[in-house]
């Protein structure tokens, strides 16, 4: 059983609709130029929620939550923070994210009454669906630490032969540069070995390789 002091940042622990909503939010933030945000928590057990509620009440520390009944426990909520040099919960950045969330039908805790105000918190109602006019446009890199930036990887795959069907191919240099930058950040932070970047530069990195690296980077970024 996971300890009540352990934080889960894995969006795959959210309900499928919440995973989609979270990725869509990060995609739209990327398109708006907001690339310095990351996930700090997704699913919480009820035991962990109770533990956090007790902080600042029956346990020492600052109050961190106003409720025992959070949608973190129903896998429909996630918390977001801001990477340095901004403050961890920079309200200017989170307000911009909140405004984007509102357009997507995602609830932002920054719009709640003062006694419930929770700027890092985002959640969806049980009836949430992708709003008309929006869609996931590609692979969205949702960071789980400040060491990685938000990325949107959009690739129009050309006709491929069976031999080359898993090799990474790019239709424009901007997309290629974005993927390389994502891998270089991971190498610089020592999350992956530089051989993967060399493989990318040599044109031998496959789509399967990239998906595997994303999992490794997410795990080591926590």
Protein Blocks (a to p, Z undefined) as FASTA:
>chain_A
ZZfkbccfbfklpcfklmmmmmmmmmmmmmnopakbccfbfcdcfklmmmmmmgoplpgc
ddfbfbfbdcklnopaccdddddfbdfklfklmmmmmmmmmmnopacfklpcfklgcfkb
ccddfkbccdehiacfbdcdddfbfkbccdddddddddddfklmmbccdfbfklmmmmmm
mmmmmmmnopacfklmmmmmnopacfklmmmmmmmmmmmmZZ
